[in-house]
Amino acid sequence: MDPTTVRRLRKAAEAAKQAAHRARLDSCDVSDLDEAIEAVDRELANPTPNRNTLTLYLNSVARSLMLIPAARAACTEIDEALRRSGLPATWSQ
């Protein structure tokens, strides 16, 4: 995975983390989202990130945030990062 793709995915994950913390979510929900985002960060730190793992976690995070109006931009950023990386964006289905 090229450095530009990794940066794009990291940026999307960070946007989701910020949106989750700004949203009025239950602390357990925020904790679950933080864990998923941390898993994305760990995967992106690998020399060869697992594309399936990234797809699973990023789509899950977007799915969790999609009904929160303030997090819509983060969902869109995840969607764009996934698609530009050649990964499936299935969160809105």
C-alpha positions as CSV (number, residue, x, y, z in Angstrom):
1,M,0.0,0.0,0.0
2,D,1.5,3.3,-1.1
3,P,2.2,6.1,1.5
4,T,-0.5,8.4,0.0
5,T,-3.1,5.7,0.5
6,V,-1.9,5.1,4.1
7,R,-2.1,8.9,4.8
8,R,-5.5,9.2,3.3
9,L,-6.9,6.3,5.4
10,R,-5.2,7.6,8.6
11,K,-6.7,11.1,7.9
12,A,-10.2,9.5,7.5
13,A,-9.8,7.5,10.7
14,E,-8.7,10.6,12.6
15,A,-11.7,12.5,11.3
16,A,-14.0,9.7,12.5
17,K,-12.4,9.8,15.9
18,Q,-12.8,13.5,16.2
19,A,-16.5,13.2,15.1
20,A,-17.1,10.5,17.6
21,H,-15.7,12.5,20.4
22,R,-17.7,15.6,19.4
23,A,-21.0,13.7,19.0
24,R,-23.2,13.2,22.0
25,L,-22.6,9.5,22.2
26,D,-22.6,7.2,25.2
27,S,-19.1,6.8,26.6
28,C,-19.3,3.0,25.8
29,D,-20.0,3.8,22.1
30,V,-17.1,6.2,22.0
31,S,-14.9,3.6,23.6
32,D,-15.9,1.0,21.0
33,L,-15.3,3.4,18.1
34,D,-11.9,4.3,19.6
35,E,-11.0,0.7,19.7
36,A,-11.9,0.2,16.1
37,I,-9.9,3.3,15.0
38,E,-6.9,2.1,17.0
39,A,-7.1,-1.2,15.2
40,V,-7.0,0.7,11.9
41,D,-4.0,2.7,13.1
42,R,-2.2,-0.5,14.1
43,E,-2.9,-2.1,10.8
44,L,-1.7,1.0,8.9
45,A,1.5,0.8,10.9
46,N,2.3,-2.6,9.4
47,P,4.6,-2.7,6.3
48,T,1.8,-4.5,4.4
49,P,-1.6,-3.5,5.9
50,N,-4.3,-6.1,5.6
51,R,-6.9,-4.7,3.2
52,N,-9.7,-6.9,4.6
53,T,-9.1,-5.7,8.1
54,L,-9.0,-2.0,7.1
55,T,-12.2,-2.5,5.1
56,L,-14.0,-4.2,8.0
57,Y,-13.1,-1.6,10.6
58,L,-13.5,1.5,8.5
59,N,-16.9,0.5,7.2
60,S,-17.9,-0.4,10.7
61,V,-16.9,3.0,12.1
62,A,-18.7,4.8,9.3
63,R,-21.8,2.6,9.8
64,S,-21.7,3.6,13.5
65,L,-21.5,7.3,12.8
66,M,-23.8,7.6,9.7
67,L,-26.9,8.6,11.6
68,I,-25.2,11.4,13.5
69,P,-25.5,14.6,11.4
70,A,-22.3,16.1,12.9
71,A,-20.4,13.0,11.8
72,R,-21.6,13.0,8.2
73,A,-18.4,14.6,6.9
74,A,-16.3,12.0,8.6
75,C,-18.4,9.2,7.0
76,T,-17.9,10.9,3.6
77,E,-14.2,11.1,4.2
78,I,-14.0,7.4,5.1
79,D,-16.0,6.6,2.0
80,E,-13.7,8.6,-0.3
81,A,-10.6,7.2,1.3
82,L,-11.8,3.6,0.9
83,R,-12.8,4.1,-2.7
84,R,-9.6,5.9,-3.7
85,S,-7.7,3.1,-2.1
86,G,-9.5,0.5,-4.1
87,L,-11.3,-0.9,-1.0
88,P,-15.1,-1.5,-0.9
89,A,-17.1,1.1,0.8
90,T,-20.2,-0.8,2.1
91,W,-21.1,1.2,5.1
92,S,-24.1,3.0,3.6
93,Q,-25.8,-0.2,2.3
